[in-house]
C-alpha cells in the first residue's frame, strides 16, 4: 500500500525545512545545474513540486518532464508551479503502478528513496 501525503500537503515544505533546515534543499538544487539542456527527466515523489520552480530557473524551456506523485493534493500544488516552456506530464499514482516506456536522461527522487 502506497503512503498518502494528502493530509500533510499544506505544511509539507515547512515541515521539511524545520527538520532539515536548508541543507536538503541546497543539496537537491545544487545537482540541478548538471541537467543537460533538452533532457528528458523523471521526477518521482516530487511532493509539492517546489523543485519544478528551481528547474525552471536553470532551464526555462526545452525539458521534457514526467512528474509522478501519489498524493492528489501534492499534485494539485505541483500543477501551480512555474514550469516555463518545459513540457510537464503529471501522473498521480504510485511509482510501481506507472508503466514507463520512455528513456530518461535524469531521474530525480526527492524524498522517494
C-alpha positions as CSV (number, residue, x, y, z in Angstrom):
1,X,0.0,0.0,0.0
2,X,1.4,3.4,-1.0
3,X,1.8,6.2,1.5
4,X,-0.6,9.0,1.2
5,X,0.6,12.5,1.9
6,X,-2.7,14.3,1.3
7,X,-3.1,15.4,4.9
8,X,0.3,16.9,5.1
9,X,0.3,18.7,1.7
10,X,-0.4,22.1,3.1
11,X,2.5,22.1,5.5
12,X,4.9,19.5,3.9
13,X,7.6,22.0,2.7
14,X,7.6,23.9,6.0
15,X,8.0,20.7,8.0
16,X,10.9,19.6,5.8
17,X,12.6,22.9,6.4
18,X,12.0,22.7,10.1
19,X,13.5,19.2,10.3
20,X,16.4,19.5,7.7
21,X,16.8,23.3,7.5
22,X,18.1,24.4,4.1
23,X,20.6,21.5,3.8
24,X,18.3,19.1,1.9
25,X,17.0,21.8,-0.5
26,X,20.5,23.1,-1.1
27,X,21.8,19.6,-2.0
28,X,18.9,19.0,-4.4
29,X,19.2,22.4,-6.0
30,X,23.0,22.1,-6.4
31,X,22.6,19.0,-8.5
32,X,20.1,20.6,-10.9
33,X,22.9,22.5,-12.6
34,X,24.1,19.3,-14.1
35,X,20.9,18.6,-16.0
36,X,21.8,19.0,-19.7
37,X,19.6,21.2,-21.9
38,X,16.8,19.4,-23.7
39,X,16.8,16.5,-21.3
40,X,14.0,14.0,-20.6
41,X,13.5,14.0,-16.8
42,X,11.6,11.6,-14.5
43,X,10.7,13.1,-11.1
44,X,9.4,10.5,-8.6
45,X,7.8,11.6,-5.4
46,X,8.1,15.2,-6.1
47,X,5.8,16.3,-3.3
48,X,4.6,19.9,-3.7
49,X,6.7,20.5,-6.8
50,X,9.0,23.2,-5.5
51,X,11.7,21.5,-7.5
52,X,9.9,22.4,-10.7
53,X,10.4,26.1,-9.9
54,X,14.1,25.5,-9.3
55,X,14.5,23.5,-12.5
56,X,12.7,26.3,-14.5
57,X,15.2,28.9,-13.1
58,X,18.0,26.9,-14.7
59,X,16.1,25.6,-17.8
60,X,13.3,27.9,-18.7
61,X,12.4,25.7,-21.6
62,X,13.4,22.7,-23.6
63,X,12.9,20.0,-21.0
64,X,10.5,17.0,-21.1
65,X,9.4,16.2,-17.5
66,X,7.4,13.2,-16.3
67,X,6.3,14.0,-12.7
68,X,5.0,11.1,-10.6
69,X,3.4,11.7,-7.3
70,X,1.0,9.5,-5.3
71,X,-0.9,12.2,-3.3
72,X,-3.6,14.1,-5.3
73,X,-3.2,17.2,-3.1
74,X,0.6,17.3,-3.8
75,X,-0.1,17.0,-7.5
76,X,-2.6,19.9,-7.3
77,X,0.0,22.1,-5.6
78,X,2.7,21.0,-8.1
79,X,0.5,22.0,-11.0
80,X,0.6,25.6,-9.8
81,X,4.4,25.8,-10.1
82,X,6.3,27.7,-12.8
83,X,7.3,25.3,-15.5
84,X,8.2,27.9,-18.1
85,X,8.3,26.4,-21.6
86,X,9.1,23.0,-20.3
87,X,6.6,20.2,-21.1
88,X,5.5,18.5,-17.9
89,X,3.3,15.4,-17.7
90,X,1.8,14.9,-14.2
91,X,1.0,11.4,-13.2
92,X,-1.0,10.9,-10.0
93,X,-0.2,7.3,-9.0
94,X,2.3,5.2,-7.0
95,X,5.5,4.7,-9.0
96,X,5.2,1.0,-9.0
97,X,1.9,1.3,-10.9
98,X,3.3,3.6,-13.6
99,X,4.3,1.8,-16.9
100,X,7.3,3.8,-18.2
101,X,8.3,3.4,-21.8
102,X,10.5,6.4,-22.2
103,X,14.2,6.5,-21.8
104,X,15.1,9.2,-19.2
105,X,18.3,11.2,-19.1
106,X,17.9,12.2,-15.5
107,X,15.9,10.6,-12.6
108,X,15.2,12.9,-9.6
109,X,13.9,11.2,-6.4
110,X,13.4,13.9,-3.7
111,X,12.3,12.0,-0.5
112,X,11.4,8.9,-2.5
113,X,14.3,6.6,-1.9
